[in-house]
């Protein structure tokens, strides 16, 4: 009887270990990467530096800027954070945080009018809405103002 009890106990232990390993493999496989290993190959956005003053990020938009034409997008970096900026009309811009809502990677890719996270492939529209997961939350949008040639992104 003792041998049967022992065998049954060992079987249960091994079965639980096997189920745990299979479950762990499924969870890890669903992410498809890590913050240090890009999973996508979308072209990288051009980067612009912004300056911080009075609770806002200011960016000069001139003829040489990657944001000079309607439909263009760029990654704006500043001491207050990184922003994805797209030019939606001649005098209008949309700015969203560049931090992916899935695992806080910096979104750097842009393809087919979508921002693409290099870590796990989440895609966002130029207004910050999720177009493709694994992210489920939209990117935070910021108020912008354009007084040629300066784009102002309000931080509050």
C-alpha positions as CSV (number, residue, x, y, z in Angstrom):
1,X,0.0,0.0,0.0
2,X,2.8,2.4,0.8
3,X,4.4,1.9,-2.7
4,X,1.0,2.7,-4.3
5,X,0.7,5.8,-2.3
6,X,4.2,6.9,-3.1
7,X,3.8,6.2,-6.8
8,X,0.5,8.1,-6.9
9,X,2.1,11.1,-5.1
10,X,5.1,11.1,-7.5
11,X,2.8,11.0,-10.5
12,X,0.8,14.0,-9.2
13,X,4.0,15.9,-8.6
14,X,5.3,15.2,-12.0
15,X,2.0,16.0,-13.7
16,X,1.8,19.4,-11.9
17,X,5.3,20.2,-12.9
18,X,4.6,19.4,-16.6
19,X,1.4,21.5,-16.6
20,X,3.3,24.4,-15.0
21,X,6.0,24.2,-17.6
22,X,3.5,24.1,-20.5
23,X,1.6,27.1,-19.0
24,X,4.8,29.1,-18.5
25,X,5.9,28.4,-22.1
26,X,2.5,29.6,-23.4
27,X,2.7,32.9,-21.4
28,X,6.3,33.6,-22.4
29,X,5.6,32.8,-26.1
30,X,2.6,35.2,-26.2
31,X,4.8,38.2,-25.8
32,X,7.1,37.3,-28.7
33,X,10.1,39.1,-27.3
34,X,11.6,41.2,-24.6
35,X,12.3,44.9,-24.3
36,X,15.8,44.2,-25.5
37,X,15.0,42.1,-28.5
38,X,13.0,43.8,-31.3
39,X,10.3,41.7,-32.9
40,X,9.3,44.1,-35.6
41,X,11.1,45.6,-38.5
42,X,9.2,48.8,-39.2
43,X,11.4,51.7,-40.4
44,X,12.5,54.0,-37.5
45,X,11.1,57.4,-37.1
46,X,13.3,60.4,-37.6
47,X,14.2,62.0,-34.2
48,X,13.8,65.7,-33.4
49,X,15.0,67.3,-30.1
50,X,12.6,69.5,-28.2
51,X,13.3,72.0,-25.5
52,X,11.3,72.2,-22.3
53,X,10.0,75.6,-21.0
54,X,7.1,76.7,-18.9
55,X,5.4,73.2,-18.8
56,X,5.7,72.5,-22.5
57,X,8.0,71.0,-25.1
58,X,8.8,73.3,-28.0
59,X,9.9,72.1,-31.4
60,X,11.0,74.2,-34.4
61,X,9.3,73.1,-37.6
62,X,11.2,74.4,-40.7
63,X,11.6,73.1,-44.2
64,X,14.3,70.6,-43.2
65,X,12.1,69.1,-40.4
66,X,10.8,65.6,-40.8
67,X,7.4,67.2,-39.8
68,X,7.5,69.8,-42.7
69,X,4.8,68.0,-44.7
70,X,1.2,66.9,-43.8
71,X,1.1,63.2,-43.1
72,X,4.6,63.1,-41.7
73,X,5.6,61.8,-38.3
74,X,8.6,62.0,-36.0
75,X,9.9,61.0,-32.6
76,X,10.4,64.1,-30.4
77,X,12.8,63.7,-27.5
78,X,13.1,66.1,-24.6
79,X,14.2,66.1,-21.0
80,X,10.5,65.7,-20.1
81,X,10.0,62.5,-22.2
82,X,9.5,61.2,-25.7
83,X,6.6,62.0,-27.9
84,X,5.2,60.7,-31.2
85,X,4.2,63.6,-33.3
86,X,2.3,63.6,-36.6
87,X,1.3,66.5,-38.8
88,X,-2.5,66.1,-39.5
89,X,-3.0,69.4,-41.4
90,X,-1.0,72.4,-42.5
91,X,-1.4,74.0,-39.0
92,X,-2.4,71.0,-36.9
93,X,-0.3,68.3,-35.1
94,X,-1.1,65.3,-32.9
95,X,1.2,64.4,-30.1
96,X,1.1,61.2,-28.1
97,X,3.4,59.6,-25.6
98,X,6.1,57.4,-27.2
99,X,5.9,54.9,-24.3
100,X,4.1,51.7,-25.3
101,X,1.2,50.8,-22.9
102,X,2.1,47.1,-23.1
103,X,5.5,47.0,-21.4
104,X,6.7,50.6,-21.5
105,X,9.1,50.3,-24.4
106,X,9.8,53.5,-26.4
107,X,7.8,53.3,-29.7
108,X,10.3,54.1,-32.5
109,X,8.8,52.5,-35.7
110,X,6.4,53.9,-38.3
111,X,4.8,52.0,-41.1
112,X,1.6,52.3,-43.1
113,X,0.6,55.4,-41.0
114,X,0.9,53.4,-37.8
115,X,3.4,53.7,-34.9
116,X,5.0,50.4,-34.2
117,X,6.6,49.3,-30.9
118,X,9.9,47.5,-31.6
119,X,9.6,45.3,-28.5
120,X,6.4,43.3,-29.1
121,X,4.9,44.7,-32.3
122,X,2.0,46.7,-30.8
123,X,0.7,49.2,-33.4
124,X,-1.1,52.5,-32.8
125,X,-2.8,55.0,-35.0
126,X,-1.4,58.5,-35.3
127,X,-4.0,59.6,-32.7
128,X,-2.7,57.0,-30.2
129,X,-5.5,54.4,-30.5
130,X,-4.5,50.7,-30.4
131,X,-4.6,49.2,-33.9
132,X,-3.0,45.9,-33.0
133,X,-2.0,44.3,-29.7
134,X,-0.7,43.0,-27.5
135,X,-1.2,46.5,-26.1
136,X,-4.8,47.2,-25.1
137,X,-4.6,50.8,-23.8
138,X,-4.2,53.8,-26.1
139,X,-1.3,56.2,-25.9
140,X,-1.8,59.4,-23.9
141,X,-2.5,62.3,-26.2
142,X,-1.2,65.9,-25.5
143,X,-2.6,69.2,-26.5
144,X,-0.6,70.9,-29.2
145,X,-0.4,74.5,-30.6
146,X,1.4,75.6,-33.7
147,X,2.5,79.2,-34.2
148,X,4.8,78.9,-37.2
149,X,7.6,77.8,-36.9
150,X,7.2,76.6,-33.3
151,X,5.1,73.6,-32.3
152,X,4.2,73.5,-28.6
153,X,3.3,70.3,-26.8
154,X,1.6,71.0,-23.5
155,X,2.8,68.7,-20.7
156,X,-0.2,69.1,-18.4
